[in-house]
Amino acid sequence: MELPPGQQAGAHLHPGGVVGCVLAGEIAFAIDGQPEQTLRPGDAFYEPPGATIARFDNRSTSEAATFIAFYPLAGEQPLITML
């Protein structure tokens, strides 16, 4: 997946959680109530099921950020719920 320059994901959650890895760029990542991190190429991330993701934003205003993510779901659950 790719986040365009300056793209902000907005607060959200995933019912099945997410595991992923940054391939290019820098991503500002914060789970609600935890310190913000900067994810760089090669960094892995985990979003627990139902946790509020406060930030998953491309830090660059001039370059895209790319990541791969795995979303385990059961049945007809939505992939993402915006808050």
C-alpha positions in Angstrom: 0.0 0.0 0.0 1.1 3.5 -0.6 0.5 6.7 1.4 0.8 9.8 -0.9 3.0 12.7 0.3 1.5 14.3 3.4 -1.3 11.7 3.6 -2.8 11.3 7.1 -4.8 8.1 7.8 -6.9 9.7 10.6 -8.0 7.9 13.8 -9.2 4.4 13.1 -9.2 0.7 14.2 -9.1 -2.7 12.7 -11.3 -5.5 14.2 -8.7 -8.2 13.4 -5.6 -6.3 14.1 -2.8 -5.6 11.6 0.8 -6.7 11.2 3.0 -4.9 8.7 6.4 -3.6 7.5 7.5 -0.2 6.0 9.1 -0.6 2.6 9.9 3.1 1.8 9.5 6.5 3.4 8.8 7.4 7.0 5.5 6.9 8.8 4.3 8.6 12.0 2.7 5.8 14.0 0.8 6.0 17.3 -1.6 3.8 19.1 -3.9 5.8 21.4 -2.2 6.2 24.8 1.3 5.2 23.7 4.2 7.4 22.5 4.4 8.2 18.8 7.0 6.4 16.8 8.7 7.0 13.4 8.6 3.9 11.3 11.3 3.6 8.6 12.1 1.1 5.9 12.5 -2.4 7.5 10.5 -1.4 10.6 7.6 -3.7 11.5 4.4 -2.6 13.2 1.5 -4.3 15.1 -1.9 -2.8 15.6 -3.8 -4.9 18.2 -7.4 -5.9 17.4 -9.8 -3.0 18.3 -7.0 -0.6 19.4 -7.5 3.0 18.4 -4.7 4.0 15.9 -4.2 7.7 16.6 -1.7 8.2 13.7 -0.5 6.3 10.7 0.7 9.3 8.6 3.3 9.9 5.9 5.8 12.2 7.4 7.1 13.5 4.0 5.3 16.3 2.1 7.2 15.4 -1.1 7.5 11.6 -1.3 5.2 8.6 -0.9 5.5 6.1 1.9 5.0 2.4 1.1 4.2 -0.5 3.4 2.8 -4.0 3.3 0.1 -5.0 5.8 -1.7 -8.2 6.7 -5.3 -7.9 8.1 -6.6 -11.2 9.6 -10.4 -11.1 9.5 -13.2 -13.5 10.2 -16.4 -13.5 8.1 -17.8 -10.2 6.9 -15.9 -7.9 9.2 -14.9 -4.5 7.8 -11.2 -4.0 7.1 -11.1 -0.6 8.8 -13.4 1.6 10.9 -12.8 5.3 10.8 -13.3 7.1 14.2 
